Amino acid sequence: MGASGEWVDLGSGLRGYYAAPEGAGPHPSVIIYIEAFGVNDHFTKLTERFADAGFASITPDIYDGAIYEYSDLDNAIGHLKRMDDDTVLSQTGKCLDFLDARPEADGDKVAVTGFCMGGRYAFLANAALASRFKAAAGFYGGGIGPVEDFAGRKTLLDRVGEMQAPVQLWYGSEDGSITSLEHGRIAEAMSSAAKQFTMTVFPGVGHGFFCEDRESFDKSAAERSWRDTIAFFHEYLGA
């Protein structure tokens, strides 16, 4: 029987979907950032899946209850463009406070991950809140290192120097929104700043490859990236 999650109050009108492993713990923790479509069924199941893998896991509802179908890209991107980095970082702080207060969660051993829009937030949080995270994994995070972001967001390569935790980055070679040139700029920035990172680009794979509910889902890439991310988090969170 797998972990069962629940909606929890994180304060100031923010809620999150939370799941924890069986047993008293304290268990290492993970903060999960959503794609541009909201906390949908994929992300509630993913939160529970992280709990089954041994992590007290929280997915903040940074979309305030809004959920978009995968076919409704225009409205999803419209919502993404209204997001504010400082607000999301403040909401991340509320997730960290929540984990600190839960006896079954270890608030000193926290990883951060995210997908699509959330991959960028994982990268940002690992810099802006560097002292709080032991590891980070970003899945096809758009807006990290383009020359100019399509959504008008601030690119993040100037934040790399703040990072302390090792980073995993996962991409698909056929992702039209994140090109090989951007991969190169990110790798150069990380290497120049002497930061520990790995970058995997799956050949023939597109954007959104991890999500089983999207047409771009790629089973092999999803399984490989999941297996390696879980091992990476357990290694650096001391689990």
FINU-280951 format. One line per field, with one value per residue (C-alpha): residue number from 1; x, y, z; residue in three letters. Coordinates in steps of 0.5 Angstrom, whole numbers. Layout:
BEGIN
num	NUM | ...
xx	X | ...
yy	Y | ...
zz	Z | ...
residuo	ALA | ...
REM end
This chain:
BEGIN
num	1 | 2 | 3 | 4 | 5 | 6 | 7 | 8 | 9 | 10 | 11 | 12 | 13 | 14 | 15 | 16 | 17 | 18 | 19 | 20 | 21 | 22 | 23 | 24 | 25 | 26 | 27 | 28 | 29 | 30 | 31 | 32 | 33 | 34 | 35 | 36 | 37 | 38 | 39 | 40 | 41 | 42 | 43 | 44 | 45 | 46 | 47 | 48 | 49 | 50 | 51 | 52 | 53 | 54 | 55 | 56 | 57 | 58 | 59 | 60 | 61 | 62 | 63 | 64 | 65 | 66 | 67 | 68 | 69 | 70 | 71 | 72 | 73 | 74 | 75 | 76 | 77 | 78 | 79 | 80 | 81 | 82 | 83 | 84 | 85 | 86 | 87 | 88 | 89 | 90 | 91 | 92 | 93 | 94 | 95 | 96 | 97 | 98 | 99 | 100 | 101 | 102 | 103 | 104 | 105 | 106 | 107 | 108 | 109 | 110 | 111 | 112 | 113 | 114 | 115 | 116 | 117 | 118 | 119 | 120 | 121 | 122 | 123 | 124 | 125 | 126 | 127 | 128 | 129 | 130 | 131 | 132 | 133 | 134 | 135 | 136 | 137 | 138 | 139 | 140 | 141 | 142 | 143 | 144 | 145 | 146 | 147 | 148 | 149 | 150 | 151 | 152 | 153 | 154 | 155 | 156 | 157 | 158 | 159 | 160 | 161 | 162 | 163 | 164 | 165 | 166 | 167 | 168 | 169 | 170 | 171 | 172 | 173 | 174 | 175 | 176 | 177 | 178 | 179 | 180 | 181 | 182 | 183 | 184 | 185 | 186 | 187 | 188 | 189 | 190 | 191 | 192 | 193 | 194 | 195 | 196 | 197 | 198 | 199 | 200 | 201 | 202 | 203 | 204 | 205 | 206 | 207 | 208 | 209 | 210 | 211 | 212 | 213 | 214 | 215 | 216 | 217 | 218 | 219 | 220 | 221 | 222 | 223 | 224 | 225 | 226 | 227 | 228 | 229 | 230 | 231 | 232 | 233 | 234 | 235 | 236 | 237 | 238 | 239
xx	0 | 3 | 3 | -3 | -3 | -7 | -8 | -5 | -5 | 2 | 0 | -2 | -7 | -2 | -4 | 1 | 0 | 4 | 5 | 10 | 13 | 11 | 14 | 16 | 22 | 25 | 25 | 29 | 25 | 23 | 20 | 17 | 15 | 9 | 9 | 5 | -1 | -2 | -3 | -6 | -7 | 0 | 3 | -1 | 1 | 8 | 8 | 6 | 11 | 17 | 14 | 14 | 21 | 23 | 22 | 17 | 14 | 11 | 8 | 6 | 0 | 3 | -2 | -8 | -12 | -12 | -11 | -11 | -11 | -5 | -8 | -10 | -3 | -5 | -8 | -3 | 3 | -1 | -1 | 6 | 7 | 4 | 8 | 13 | 20 | 20 | 13 | 15 | 21 | 17 | 12 | 18 | 20 | 13 | 14 | 21 | 18 | 12 | 18 | 21 | 15 | 13 | 16 | 16 | 20 | 28 | 28 | 35 | 36 | 32 | 32 | 28 | 26 | 21 | 19 | 18 | 16 | 18 | 25 | 27 | 24 | 28 | 34 | 33 | 31 | 38 | 41 | 37 | 36 | 42 | 43 | 37 | 38 | 43 | 41 | 37 | 34 | 31 | 27 | 27 | 27 | 25 | 28 | 34 | 39 | 36 | 39 | 32 | 26 | 20 | 16 | 20 | 22 | 29 | 34 | 38 | 45 | 48 | 45 | 50 | 55 | 50 | 49 | 52 | 48 | 50 | 45 | 42 | 39 | 35 | 33 | 31 | 34 | 28 | 25 | 24 | 24 | 30 | 36 | 43 | 46 | 42 | 45 | 52 | 51 | 48 | 54 | 59 | 56 | 56 | 63 | 66 | 63 | 66 | 59 | 58 | 53 | 51 | 47 | 43 | 40 | 36 | 36 | 30 | 26 | 22 | 19 | 15 | 18 | 17 | 9 | 6 | -1 | 3 | 3 | 11 | 12 | 18 | 18 | 25 | 27 | 22 | 25 | 32 | 31 | 27 | 32 | 38 | 34 | 32 | 39 | 42 | 37 | 38 | 46 | 46 | 41 | 44 | 38
yy	0 | 7 | 13 | 17 | 25 | 31 | 38 | 42 | 49 | 53 | 60 | 66 | 63 | 58 | 51 | 45 | 37 | 33 | 26 | 22 | 15 | 11 | 11 | 16 | 19 | 24 | 23 | 27 | 32 | 34 | 41 | 40 | 45 | 44 | 45 | 51 | 47 | 47 | 42 | 36 | 29 | 28 | 32 | 29 | 22 | 25 | 27 | 21 | 17 | 21 | 19 | 12 | 13 | 15 | 23 | 27 | 31 | 38 | 41 | 48 | 50 | 56 | 57 | 58 | 52 | 54 | 47 | 47 | 42 | 40 | 42 | 49 | 52 | 59 | 60 | 56 | 60 | 66 | 64 | 63 | 70 | 73 | 69 | 73 | 70 | 73 | 71 | 64 | 64 | 67 | 61 | 56 | 59 | 57 | 50 | 50 | 52 | 47 | 41 | 44 | 43 | 36 | 31 | 26 | 31 | 33 | 40 | 40 | 35 | 38 | 37 | 41 | 39 | 42 | 40 | 45 | 52 | 48 | 46 | 54 | 55 | 49 | 52 | 59 | 56 | 52 | 59 | 64 | 59 | 56 | 54 | 50 | 45 | 39 | 37 | 40 | 37 | 41 | 37 | 41 | 48 | 53 | 60 | 58 | 61 | 63 | 69 | 72 | 69 | 68 | 70 | 76 | 72 | 74 | 69 | 66 | 64 | 70 | 67 | 60 | 63 | 63 | 55 | 50 | 44 | 39 | 40 | 35 | 37 | 33 | 35 | 32 | 34 | 35 | 40 | 46 | 51 | 49 | 49 | 46 | 53 | 54 | 47 | 50 | 57 | 53 | 48 | 54 | 58 | 52 | 50 | 57 | 58 | 51 | 48 | 41 | 39 | 33 | 35 | 29 | 30 | 24 | 24 | 24 | 26 | 32 | 37 | 34 | 27 | 25 | 26 | 20 | 24 | 28 | 26 | 28 | 22 | 18 | 12 | 10 | 17 | 18 | 11 | 13 | 20 | 18 | 12 | 17 | 23 | 18 | 15 | 22 | 25 | 19 | 20 | 28 | 28 | 22 | 17
zz	0 | -2 | 2 | 2 | 1 | 4 | 3 | 9 | 11 | 10 | 12 | 9 | 4 | 1 | 1 | -1 | -2 | 3 | 4 | 8 | 9 | 14 | 21 | 26 | 22 | 22 | 14 | 9 | 6 | -1 | -4 | -11 | -16 | -21 | -29 | -31 | -31 | -23 | -18 | -22 | -21 | -24 | -18 | -12 | -15 | -15 | -8 | -6 | -10 | -7 | 0 | -2 | -4 | 3 | 3 | 7 | 1 | 0 | -7 | -6 | -9 | -12 | -17 | -12 | -14 | -22 | -26 | -34 | -38 | -42 | -48 | -46 | -47 | -48 | -41 | -37 | -40 | -39 | -32 | -32 | -34 | -28 | -23 | -19 | -17 | -10 | -8 | -10 | -6 | 0 | -1 | -1 | 6 | 8 | 6 | 10 | 16 | 15 | 14 | 20 | 25 | 23 | 27 | 22 | 17 | 17 | 16 | 16 | 10 | 4 | -3 | -8 | -15 | -20 | -27 | -33 | -30 | -23 | -26 | -26 | -19 | -17 | -20 | -17 | -10 | -10 | -11 | -7 | -1 | -2 | 6 | 6 | 1 | 0 | -7 | -13 | -19 | -25 | -30 | -37 | -33 | -38 | -37 | -34 | -39 | -45 | -48 | -47 | -44 | -48 | -42 | -40 | -34 | -31 | -33 | -27 | -29 | -25 | -19 | -20 | -16 | -10 | -10 | -5 | -6 | -12 | -18 | -23 | -30 | -34 | -41 | -48 | -55 | -58 | -53 | -58 | -52 | -49 | -54 | -54 | -54 | -47 | -45 | -46 | -43 | -37 | -37 | -38 | -32 | -27 | -29 | -29 | -22 | -20 | -18 | -18 | -23 | -28 | -34 | -38 | -45 | -47 | -55 | -59 | -53 | -52 | -47 | -41 | -42 | -35 | -34 | -36 | -38 | -43 | -50 | -50 | -44 | -45 | -41 | -41 | -40 | -34 | -31 | -32 | -29 | -23 | -21 | -21 | -18 | -12 | -11 | -12 | -6 | -2 | -2 | -1 | 4 | 8 | 8
residuo	MET | GLY | ALA | SER | GLY | GLU | TRP | VAL | ASP | LEU | GLY | SER | GLY | LEU | ARG | GLY | TYR | TYR | ALA | ALA | PRO | GLU | GLY | ALA | GLY | PRO | HIS | PRO | SER | VAL | ILE | ILE | TYR | ILE | GLU | ALA | PHE | GLY | VAL | ASN | ASP | HIS | PHE | THR | LYS | LEU | THR | GLU | ARG | PHE | ALA | ASP | ALA | GLY | PHE | ALA | SER | ILE | THR | PRO | ASP | ILE | TYR | ASP | GLY | ALA | ILE | TYR | GLU | TYR | SER | ASP | LEU | ASP | ASN | ALA | ILE | GLY | HIS | LEU | LYS | ARG | MET | ASP | ASP | ASP | THR | VAL | LEU | SER | GLN | THR | GLY | LYS | CYS | LEU | ASP | PHE | LEU | ASP | ALA | ARG | PRO | GLU | ALA | ASP | GLY | ASP | LYS | VAL | ALA | VAL | THR | GLY | PHE | CYS | MET | GLY | GLY | ARG | TYR | ALA | PHE | LEU | ALA | ASN | ALA | ALA | LEU | ALA | SER | ARG | PHE | LYS | ALA | ALA | ALA | GLY | PHE | TYR | GLY | GLY | GLY | ILE | GLY | PRO | VAL | GLU | ASP | PHE | ALA | GLY | ARG | LYS | THR | LEU | LEU | ASP | ARG | VAL | GLY | GLU | MET | GLN | ALA | PRO | VAL | GLN | LEU | TRP | TYR | GLY | SER | GLU | ASP | GLY | SER | ILE | THR | SER | LEU | GLU | HIS | GLY | ARG | ILE | ALA | GLU | ALA | MET | SER | SER | ALA | ALA | LYS | GLN | PHE | THR | MET | THR | VAL | PHE | PRO | GLY | VAL | GLY | HIS | GLY | PHE | PHE | CYS | GLU | ASP | ARG | GLU | SER | PHE | ASP | LYS | SER | ALA | ALA | GLU | ARG | SER | TRP | ARG | ASP | THR | ILE | ALA | PHE | PHE | HIS | GLU | TYR | LEU | GLY | ALA
REM end
